[in-house]
Amino acid sequence: MIHQYKNNGYNIVLDVNSGSVHVVDDLVYDAIAYMVDNHLEKAEQSVAYEALKEHFSDGDLSEIVEEIYELKEQGMLFTEDIYEKSIDAFKNRETVVKALCLHIAHDCNLKCKYCFAEEGEYHGRRALMSYEVGKKALDFLVANSGNRVNLEVDFFGGEPLMNWQVVKDLVAYGRSLEEPHHKKFRFTLTTNGVLLNDEIMEFANREMANIVLSIDGRKEVNDRMRPLAGGQGSYDLILPKFQKAAESRNQTNYYVRGTFTHFNKDFASDVCHLADLGFQQISVEPVVAPESAEYALAESELPELLAEYDKLAAEMIRRHREGRGFNFFHFMIDLQGGPCVYKRLSGCGSGTEYLAVTPWGDFYPCHQFVGQEEFLMGNVEEGITRTDIREQFKTCNVYSKEKCKNCFAKFYCSGGCAANSYNFHGNIHDVYELGCELQRKRVECAIMIKAALAEEDAK
């Protein structure tokens, strides 16, 4: 499968199955397109040359065809899909649990208007996780992780700092399990920053491999969607804390993470605002909401949103050249290595390798399914009691989704979010179409940025 596109002055050819990216001139770009359109990918070189010669008159055509076929022989162009043939073995693979999302607090001190967790309640009751429940969750993770050494635990909410002592105690307990069980915990923390202070940051810098700091961008954008319980904006309270936190972590191993909505479709301005404030690790993501929500993104707004990603990509290149570069999460892809085959096919591992744990110890496939009782998989006392749910998620991959099969971005998004699919279509084997369009544009921009920076390095 070949995907071709033009972006910011670059002609880009992506060989989807191998992941090879080629930046080419106009003639090569058109020649490859002609071969694809006329189904010449498998033709003999001489046949392809004769067909192209009738369509193109340029004198370099012979050399171009030769280079195309060299790339084909090297497995970098017109490659076959080697994954689909082994999908049955993939679906029947043995899985182990490697990550937990601990809902340390089903409570929050903000009233974010787009929050899928309903101010931390998750369709249920407000509660804080006890140390005893957390301990049993970590014990479950160790017992069900097989031979895997590296385990991940995210302290999530609601707002986890509302249950900070239990966070600290569970980190200490996790560390006590490492040596006797030959495990290594990687703890992360997601916070809105309202309760963040120096003591918490000192502990986080020592124990948390990553922290996520929630802020939407410009003051007026953030305060519209992320007010305090009393209705006041949160921007002025959290911003200095987040700037201090980012500097204390040497501008690494953190993200400021925002959400853009119908009200800030010019989200590139929010990304750049955060960069101007000194943040170098930034993620601003599209809201996912029912069409009835006033802040929801609409399909009719797609042209505007896609253009905004192009604008952001060009601005990032400009700032990199000026020595003011920053990372944008959705533009960060690894063209040399990238994720393992399993992750390319099935994504985050929700319901199989990754589980969410409620304050009272129930297991769900991920944090976005919490509170939907049809996805209640078990609990910390009994383990996984609904293995049928786990088996359902094991079969979820880019080949089980009809809309993914011919999508050039399938090995980058891995089929998208199962929760979004379920919420919009009632099953986990579909896709969230608006999200797919945005993801395809992000992949194109990410590859273009790589091409631009590689060109600079070459110069």
C-alpha positions, 0 to 999 in steps of 0.5 A: 500500500502506498500513500502519497501527499504534498505538505509544506513544499514536500512531496512525500511517498509512504510505503505503508507496510514497511514504514519507509518514507521517501521525499521525492521530486515532482517527476518521481512523485507522479511516476509512482502515482501512475504506477499505483493508478495503473496497477503496475506495482507487480509488473516487470521493470521493462513493462513498467518503463514502457507504460511510463514512457508513453505517459512521461517524456522526461529523459531521466525516466529510465534512471527513475524506474531503475531507482523505483525497482531498487527500492522495491527489491530492498523492501522499501516500496510496494511491499506486501503486508506480512502481518495480516497472514499471521493475525490468527496467531496474534489473536490467540497470543498469551497476554499478561497485565503490564499496566494499571490505571489506579483511580486513586480518587473519584473526586475532583476540585475542578468542574471541567465542562468536557470531563468524561469522568463527570467531575470524577464520579464516573457515572457512580459515587465519589470515593477515594481509594484506600491503601488496602485496595491499592495494595491488592491492585499492585499484588494483582499486577505483579502476580499477573505480569508473567515474566515481564519486568517493567510494570507501569502504574498511573495515578489517575482521577478525578484528581489524585492529589486529593488522596496524596498520602495513599499515592505515597504509601502505594509507591513505597509498597510498590518499591518494596515488591521490586527486588523480591519479585524481580520487577521494576515499577514505572509510576506516573501521575496526572494532575490538574495542579490545584493542590500541587506544592513543593513537597509533592513535586519533590516526591514526584521528581524522585518517584514518578517517571512521568507527570501529566499537567492539565492545562488547555492553553491560553487563559481565556480558553483554559478558564472557559472549560476548566473552572474551579468548583466556585466558577473561578478560572484555574489558569492563574493558580496552576500556571506558575506551579506547572512552569516550576514543575517543568523546570524542576524536571529539566523540561523532560519526562512530563507533558502539559496536556490540554483539550481543544474544543469547538470554542478554540478551533485555532488550537495551534495558538494554544500550543504556541502559547504554552511553548512561549511560556517555556514548556517543551513537552506539549500535548493538546488533543481534540475533545471527544463528545456527543454531537449535542454538546455545545463544545463538541467538534463537528465534521463540518469543521474538519477543513479548519482543524486539518489546516490548523495542524498544517499551520502548527507543523510549519510553525514548529519547523520555523521555531526549530530553526530558530533554536526554540523547538518543542515537542508536540505529542501527536507529531512524535513518531519513530520512523526508525524503530517504532512500537513492536508489532503487537502494539502496531496492530492493537494499540494500547492493550486495553482490556488485556495488558492494561486495566483500570482500577476503581477506588473500591477495586473493580477492574475495567478495560481502561479508564474510559470504560469505568462505570459502564457495568457491561465492561466490569471485568472483575476486582482485586479480590477475585481477579478477572472473572469476566474472561469473555471481555478480555477475549473480546478485546484480544480480538480487537486490531486493525484487521478486525476493523473494516474501516482500518484495513485500507487506511495508511495510518493504521500502523501508527494509530493501531486502530484508534480508541476502543472506547470511542468506537463503543461510545459512537457505534456500540462496539469496539470493532468500529472507529470514531470517524472524526478522530480518524480524519484528525489522526491521518492529518497528524501522521502526515504532519509528523512525517513532513516534520521529520523530512524537513529536519532530516533535510536540515541535518543533511545541509 
